[in-house]
């Protein structure tokens, strides 16, 4: 059967708003956040309900057409981009953006997969609750994409990744059947935890259409500090102190090099140098609570300890929410500063927290030996060992040669990751761009089990084919 027959059937089922076929209308569905990777959709299906997702999947299965589920376009590993050959139907969940139910006593909420993360957080706040996932892209990323990639973000050290924030799922399987697992239970130990297979599966096993999210009490106060430190070793030692002294109230502890402060000020001219002097490394940290605690005194005590042990050289404590937001603006703007530099290597690795200083030193040495004029930008979430060890290519390198050069540097970097027992992907996933590196690190048994899971859910490899695992 021809694809025209499929598209006509989809148009009849989804209506004019539910199916896009004009190239101009489909353009934004074929590009990632960075604008560096492109795909070509066969068409874009925009179902408005779980039943319409199911019908779309059944029609694609009947016509033998592959599908690419897509959320908020904020992925970085080409996992939700359609293939370049125009043979895959994009299924966008953007019209499914309803908050179905909020239970502030059970600390749970049920939302459609297309809900924007920021909107979910606001809806929870209206019921004196908090959904603690915090990402730079929270104004555009969708809950379904957060689930598909097992998103982490800034508050993982306190609340865990998306895997710890989901109580139940509703999923359309690759054959169109609907699995309703929307249980709002905080404890459920019946058999195999099937939903955990879907979390982090990058749309290769099913399309998440709704989720039960785990909420927390809304924080009534928080304190933010930006500290200047002399070395990565000092950062990790200070983290150990903060983890003990601040206990579970520590919600964020970010490692930021001086170069990122400069990039943030370039991207946002309203920002000015946060401390009197420049320092090699900075820590942006936050403590938060919902009870009558003196968080200011807690941070001041930690700062005094850090200075007495020569870990902290200088620091700024936010005296208001506005000042705190300005400090966090450095963390957000530095990403835009990197993006403006054009094509560069973005990595998302994880190492044991105690190994961060040695890793940064060894990885930096290996990269600079291979490319002396490149620029290294290493930052990340200290509390979970997640570093973004990014590399700007030499400015003298021709644009046509940058991709190959960066790939060579990535290979060197991943070798150092292996040496310290780390992971090549902490939260972004595998997609297509990291597939070769992922497969090279799988044991034969792990590969057999991974292939078995994919075959069980999607024997035809019709759903996001070629992501994580290659086509048969």
C-alpha positions as CSV (number, residue, x, y, z in Angstrom):
1,X,0.0,0.0,0.0
2,X,1.2,3.5,-0.8
3,X,2.0,6.1,1.8
4,X,-0.6,8.3,0.2
5,X,-3.2,5.8,1.3
6,X,-1.9,5.9,4.8
7,X,-1.8,9.7,4.9
8,X,-5.4,9.9,3.6
9,X,-6.5,7.5,6.3
10,X,-4.6,9.5,9.0
11,X,-6.2,12.8,7.8
12,X,-9.6,11.2,8.0
13,X,-9.0,10.0,11.5
14,X,-7.1,13.0,13.0
15,X,-8.5,15.9,11.0
16,X,-6.8,18.9,9.5
17,X,-5.1,20.0,12.8
18,X,-4.0,16.4,13.5
19,X,-2.0,15.8,10.3
20,X,0.6,18.1,8.8
21,X,1.8,17.4,5.2
22,X,3.1,20.7,3.9
23,X,6.9,21.0,4.1
24,X,6.7,24.5,5.6
25,X,4.5,23.3,8.4
26,X,6.7,20.3,9.0
27,X,10.0,22.1,9.0
28,X,10.4,22.6,12.8
29,X,9.8,18.9,13.4
30,X,12.9,18.0,11.5
31,X,15.5,19.9,13.5
32,X,16.9,19.5,17.0
33,X,17.4,22.2,19.7
34,X,21.0,23.0,18.5
35,X,19.9,23.3,14.9
36,X,22.8,21.1,13.8
37,X,21.0,17.9,13.0
38,X,18.2,17.6,10.4
39,X,15.6,15.0,9.5
40,X,12.8,14.8,7.0
41,X,9.3,13.6,8.2
42,X,7.0,11.7,5.9
43,X,4.3,13.7,7.7
44,X,3.6,14.9,11.2
45,X,0.7,13.3,13.1
46,X,-0.6,15.4,16.0
47,X,-3.1,13.2,17.9
48,X,-5.2,14.8,20.6
49,X,-6.0,11.7,22.7
50,X,-4.6,8.3,23.6
51,X,-7.2,6.7,21.3
52,X,-5.9,8.8,18.4
53,X,-2.3,7.8,19.2
54,X,-3.5,4.2,19.2
55,X,-5.3,4.6,15.9
56,X,-2.2,6.3,14.3
57,X,0.1,3.5,15.4
58,X,-2.3,0.8,14.1
59,X,-2.5,2.5,10.7
60,X,1.2,2.8,10.5
61,X,1.6,-0.9,11.4
62,X,-0.9,-1.8,8.8
63,X,1.0,0.1,6.1
64,X,4.5,-0.9,7.2
65,X,5.6,2.7,8.0
66,X,8.1,3.5,10.8
67,X,7.2,6.0,13.5
68,X,9.2,8.6,15.4
69,X,7.6,9.8,18.7
70,X,8.5,13.4,19.4
71,X,8.2,15.7,22.4
72,X,9.6,19.2,22.9
73,X,12.6,19.2,20.5
74,X,15.1,19.6,23.3
75,X,17.0,16.3,22.8
76,X,20.7,16.3,21.9
77,X,21.3,12.8,20.6
78,X,19.1,12.7,17.5
79,X,16.8,10.3,19.2
80,X,13.5,12.0,18.3
81,X,14.4,13.3,14.9
82,X,13.0,11.5,11.9
83,X,15.4,9.9,9.5
84,X,16.7,11.9,6.6
85,X,15.1,9.7,3.9
86,X,11.6,10.9,4.6
87,X,10.2,7.5,5.4
88,X,9.2,8.0,9.1
89,X,6.0,9.5,10.4
90,X,6.6,11.9,13.3
91,X,4.0,11.4,16.1
92,X,4.0,14.6,18.1
93,X,2.3,14.6,21.5
94,X,2.1,18.4,21.7
95,X,-1.7,18.6,21.5
96,X,-2.0,16.2,24.5
97,X,-1.3,18.8,27.2
98,X,-4.0,18.3,29.8
99,X,-3.4,18.0,33.5
100,X,-5.9,15.3,34.3
101,X,-5.9,15.2,38.1
102,X,-3.9,16.5,41.1
103,X,-4.1,14.8,44.5
104,X,-2.3,16.9,47.0
105,X,-2.9,14.4,49.8
106,X,-1.4,11.6,47.9
107,X,1.3,13.9,46.5
108,X,0.6,12.8,42.9
109,X,-0.7,14.2,39.7
110,X,-1.8,12.6,36.4
111,X,-0.8,14.5,33.2
112,X,-0.8,14.0,29.5
113,X,2.6,13.3,27.9
114,X,2.6,16.5,25.9
115,X,2.4,18.7,29.0
116,X,5.3,21.2,29.1
117,X,7.4,20.7,32.2
118,X,7.0,24.3,33.3
119,X,3.2,24.1,33.2
120,X,3.3,20.9,35.2
121,X,5.4,22.6,37.9
122,X,3.0,25.6,38.0
123,X,-0.1,23.3,38.3
124,X,1.5,21.5,41.2
125,X,2.4,24.8,42.9
126,X,-1.3,25.9,42.8
127,X,-2.0,22.9,45.1
128,X,0.9,23.7,47.4
129,X,3.0,20.9,45.9
130,X,6.2,20.8,43.8
131,X,7.2,18.6,40.9
132,X,11.0,18.8,41.5
133,X,12.4,18.0,38.1
134,X,14.3,21.1,37.0
135,X,15.9,21.5,33.6
136,X,17.2,24.4,31.5
137,X,14.7,23.4,28.8
138,X,11.7,23.2,31.1
139,X,9.9,25.9,29.2
140,X,9.8,23.7,26.1
141,X,10.5,20.1,27.0
142,X,7.5,17.7,27.5
143,X,6.8,15.2,30.2
144,X,6.7,12.3,27.7
145,X,10.2,13.2,26.5
146,X,11.4,13.6,30.1
147,X,10.1,10.0,30.7
148,X,11.5,8.6,27.4
149,X,15.0,10.0,28.3
150,X,14.8,9.4,32.0
151,X,15.7,13.1,32.5
152,X,17.8,14.3,35.4
153,X,18.6,18.0,35.7
154,X,19.7,20.1,38.6
155,X,17.9,18.5,41.6
156,X,18.9,14.8,41.1
157,X,21.0,14.6,44.2
158,X,17.9,15.3,46.3
159,X,15.0,13.9,44.4
160,X,16.5,11.5,41.9
161,X,16.0,11.2,38.2
162,X,12.7,10.8,36.3
163,X,12.8,7.1,37.2
164,X,12.2,8.1,40.8
165,X,9.5,10.6,40.0
166,X,7.0,8.4,38.1
167,X,4.4,6.3,39.8
168,X,2.5,5.0,36.8
169,X,2.3,5.2,33.0
170,X,-0.2,5.0,30.1
171,X,1.5,3.7,27.0
172,X,0.5,2.9,23.4
173,X,2.5,-0.2,22.4
174,X,4.0,-0.7,18.9
175,X,1.0,-2.7,17.8
176,X,-1.4,-0.1,18.9
177,X,-2.7,-1.7,22.1
178,X,-3.0,0.6,25.1
179,X,-1.4,-0.4,28.4
180,X,-3.0,1.4,31.3
181,X,-0.6,1.5,34.2
182,X,-1.8,4.8,35.7
183,X,-1.6,3.6,39.3
184,X,-1.0,6.4,41.9
185,X,0.6,4.0,44.4
186,X,3.8,4.9,46.2
187,X,4.5,1.2,46.9
188,X,3.6,-1.5,44.4
189,X,5.7,-4.7,44.5
190,X,3.7,-6.9,42.1
191,X,5.9,-8.8,39.7
192,X,8.1,-7.2,37.1
193,X,8.1,-3.4,37.1
194,X,7.2,-3.0,33.5
195,X,7.0,0.8,33.6
196,X,10.7,0.9,34.5
197,X,11.5,-0.6,31.1
198,X,9.7,2.3,29.4
199,X,11.6,4.9,31.4
200,X,14.7,5.8,29.5
201,X,13.7,3.7,26.5
202,X,13.7,6.7,24.1
203,X,10.4,5.9,22.4
204,X,11.7,2.5,21.2
205,X,9.4,0.3,23.2
206,X,6.2,2.3,23.3
207,X,4.7,5.8,23.2
208,X,4.0,7.3,26.6
209,X,0.7,9.1,26.5
210,X,0.2,9.9,30.2
211,X,1.9,9.6,33.5
212,X,1.3,9.6,37.3
213,X,3.9,11.9,38.7
214,X,5.2,11.9,42.3
215,X,5.0,15.3,44.0
216,X,6.8,16.8,47.0
217,X,5.7,19.4,49.5
218,X,6.2,22.9,48.0
219,X,9.4,24.6,49.3
220,X,8.6,27.6,51.3
221,X,12.1,28.9,51.4
222,X,15.4,28.4,49.7
223,X,18.9,29.9,49.8
224,X,21.3,30.2,46.9
225,X,25.1,30.8,47.0
226,X,27.7,31.3,44.3
227,X,31.2,30.5,45.6
228,X,34.7,30.9,44.1
229,X,37.1,28.0,44.6
230,X,40.7,27.3,43.6
231,X,40.4,23.8,42.2
232,X,38.1,20.9,41.3
233,X,39.6,19.0,44.4
234,X,38.3,21.9,46.6
235,X,34.9,21.6,45.0
236,X,34.6,17.9,45.7
237,X,35.8,18.3,49.3
238,X,33.3,21.1,49.8
239,X,30.6,19.0,48.4
240,X,31.3,16.3,51.0
241,X,31.0,18.9,53.7
242,X,27.7,20.3,52.3
243,X,26.2,16.8,51.8
244,X,26.7,16.1,55.5
245,X,26.0,19.5,57.0
246,X,23.0,20.4,54.9
247,X,21.8,16.8,54.8
248,X,18.7,16.2,52.6
249,X,18.1,20.0,52.3
250,X,20.9,20.3,49.7
251,X,19.0,20.4,46.4
252,X,21.7,21.6,43.9
253,X,25.4,21.7,43.7
254,X,26.7,22.8,40.3
255,X,30.4,22.8,39.2
256,X,31.1,25.8,36.8
257,X,34.4,26.8,35.3
258,X,35.4,30.5,34.9
259,X,34.9,30.2,31.1
260,X,31.2,29.4,31.6
261,X,30.8,32.6,33.7
262,X,32.3,34.5,30.7
263,X,30.1,32.8,28.2
264,X,27.0,33.6,30.3
265,X,28.0,37.3,30.4
266,X,28.5,37.3,26.6
267,X,25.1,35.7,26.0
268,X,23.3,38.0,28.6
269,X,24.9,41.4,28.7
270,X,22.8,42.4,31.7
271,X,24.8,40.0,33.8
272,X,28.0,41.3,35.5
273,X,30.8,39.4,37.2
274,X,29.2,37.9,40.3
275,X,32.3,38.2,42.6
276,X,35.0,40.8,43.1
277,X,37.7,38.7,41.5
278,X,37.7,35.9,38.9
279,X,38.3,32.3,40.1
280,X,39.2,29.1,38.2
281,X,36.1,27.3,39.5
282,X,32.7,28.2,40.9
283,X,30.0,26.3,42.8
284,X,26.4,27.3,42.4
285,X,24.5,25.6,45.3
286,X,21.0,25.7,46.8
287,X,19.4,24.5,49.9
288,X,15.6,24.5,50.3
289,X,13.0,23.5,52.9
290,X,9.3,23.6,53.7
291,X,9.7,24.0,57.4
292,X,10.8,26.7,59.9
293,X,14.6,26.2,59.4
294,X,17.3,28.9,59.3
295,X,18.8,28.1,55.9
296,X,20.8,31.3,55.9
297,X,22.7,30.3,59.0
298,X,23.2,26.9,57.6
299,X,24.8,28.3,54.4
300,X,26.9,30.8,56.4
301,X,28.2,28.0,58.6
302,X,29.2,26.0,55.6
303,X,30.9,29.0,54.0
304,X,32.9,29.7,57.2
305,X,34.0,26.0,57.2
306,X,35.0,26.2,53.6
307,X,37.0,29.4,54.0
308,X,38.8,28.1,57.2
309,X,39.9,25.0,55.3
310,X,41.0,27.1,52.2
311,X,38.4,25.5,50.1
312,X,36.4,28.6,49.4
313,X,38.1,31.9,48.5
314,X,35.0,34.1,48.1
315,X,31.2,33.8,47.8
316,X,27.9,35.6,47.3
317,X,24.8,34.6,49.2
318,X,21.5,35.7,47.6
319,X,19.6,37.9,49.9
320,X,16.3,37.7,47.9
321,X,14.5,35.6,45.3
322,X,15.5,38.1,42.6
323,X,19.2,37.8,43.5
324,X,18.9,34.0,43.5
325,X,17.3,34.1,40.1
326,X,20.2,36.2,38.8
327,X,22.7,33.7,40.1
328,X,20.9,30.9,38.4
329,X,20.8,33.0,35.2
330,X,24.6,32.3,34.9
331,X,23.8,28.6,34.7
332,X,21.2,29.1,32.0
333,X,22.9,31.7,29.9
334,X,26.2,29.8,29.7
335,X,24.4,27.2,27.5
336,X,23.3,29.9,25.1
337,X,26.9,31.2,25.1
338,X,28.2,27.8,23.9
339,X,25.5,27.4,21.3
340,X,26.4,30.7,19.7
341,X,29.9,29.4,19.1
342,X,28.6,27.0,16.5
343,X,29.2,23.3,16.2
344,X,30.9,21.9,19.3
345,X,31.1,18.6,21.1
346,X,28.4,18.2,23.8
347,X,28.9,15.3,26.1
348,X,26.9,14.0,29.0
349,X,29.0,11.6,31.0
350,X,28.9,10.2,34.5
351,X,31.7,9.3,36.8
352,X,32.0,8.4,40.5
353,X,31.7,11.7,42.4
354,X,35.1,11.0,44.1
355,X,36.7,10.5,40.7
356,X,35.7,13.9,39.3
357,X,39.0,15.7,40.0
358,X,41.1,13.0,38.5
359,X,38.8,12.6,35.6
360,X,38.8,16.3,34.7
361,X,42.6,16.4,34.9
362,X,43.2,13.2,32.9
363,X,40.6,14.0,30.3
364,X,41.8,17.6,29.9
365,X,45.3,16.4,29.4
366,X,44.3,13.8,26.8
367,X,42.2,16.3,24.8
368,X,44.7,19.1,24.9
369,X,47.5,16.8,23.7
370,X,45.4,15.8,20.7
371,X,44.1,19.4,20.0
372,X,46.2,22.1,21.7
373,X,44.1,25.0,20.4
374,X,40.6,23.6,21.3
375,X,38.7,25.0,24.3
376,X,37.4,22.7,27.0
377,X,34.3,23.6,29.0
378,X,33.7,21.1,31.8
379,X,30.7,21.7,34.1
380,X,27.9,19.7,35.6
381,X,25.9,18.3,38.5
382,X,28.5,17.3,41.2
383,X,25.9,15.6,43.4
384,X,25.3,12.8,40.9
385,X,28.6,12.7,39.1
386,X,27.1,14.0,35.9
387,X,29.6,16.2,33.9
388,X,29.1,18.0,30.6
389,X,32.6,17.8,29.2
390,X,32.1,20.0,26.2
391,X,34.7,21.0,23.6
392,X,34.8,24.0,21.3
393,X,36.9,23.2,18.2
394,X,40.0,25.3,17.2
395,X,38.8,28.6,15.7
396,X,41.3,28.1,12.8
397,X,39.7,24.7,11.8
398,X,37.6,24.8,8.6
399,X,33.9,24.2,9.2
400,X,34.0,21.1,7.0
401,X,36.6,19.5,9.2
402,X,35.0,20.2,12.6
403,X,32.7,17.3,12.9
404,X,35.4,14.6,12.2
405,X,37.8,16.4,14.6
406,X,35.3,16.5,17.4
407,X,34.4,12.9,16.9
408,X,38.1,12.0,17.3
409,X,38.2,14.0,20.6
410,X,35.0,12.3,21.8
411,X,36.6,8.9,21.3
412,X,39.6,10.0,23.4
413,X,37.3,11.4,26.1
414,X,35.2,8.2,26.3
415,X,38.4,6.2,26.8
416,X,39.1,8.2,29.9
417,X,35.5,7.7,31.0
418,X,36.0,3.9,30.7
419,X,39.2,4.1,32.7
420,X,37.4,5.6,35.7
421,X,34.4,3.3,35.5
422,X,32.0,5.9,34.1
423,X,29.2,6.1,31.6
424,X,29.1,7.8,28.2
425,X,25.5,9.0,28.9
426,X,24.2,10.2,32.2
427,X,20.9,11.6,31.1
428,X,20.7,12.6,27.4
429,X,20.3,9.0,26.2
430,X,21.8,7.1,23.3
431,X,19.6,8.0,20.3
432,X,21.5,7.7,17.0
433,X,24.5,9.9,17.7
434,X,25.9,7.7,20.6
435,X,24.9,4.4,19.2
436,X,28.3,3.2,18.1
437,X,30.0,4.1,21.4
438,X,27.1,2.4,23.3
439,X,27.3,-0.8,21.3
440,X,31.1,-1.0,21.6
441,X,30.7,-1.1,25.4
442,X,28.0,-3.7,25.6
443,X,29.0,-7.2,26.6
444,X,27.6,-10.1,24.4
445,X,25.1,-10.9,27.2
446,X,23.9,-7.3,27.6
447,X,23.4,-7.1,23.9
448,X,21.4,-10.3,23.8
449,X,19.2,-9.1,26.6
450,X,18.7,-5.6,25.0
451,X,17.8,-7.2,21.7
452,X,15.4,-9.5,23.4
453,X,13.6,-6.6,25.1
454,X,13.2,-4.7,21.9
455,X,12.0,-7.8,20.0
456,X,9.4,-8.5,22.7
457,X,7.9,-5.1,22.5
458,X,8.5,-4.2,18.9
459,X,9.4,-7.3,16.7
460,X,8.9,-5.3,13.5
461,X,11.3,-2.5,14.7
462,X,8.6,0.0,13.6
463,X,8.9,2.4,16.6
464,X,11.9,4.7,16.5
465,X,14.0,2.2,14.6
466,X,17.7,2.6,14.7
467,X,17.7,4.5,18.0
468,X,19.7,2.9,20.8
469,X,19.9,-0.4,18.9
470,X,20.5,-0.6,15.1
471,X,17.9,-2.0,12.7
472,X,18.1,-5.8,12.3
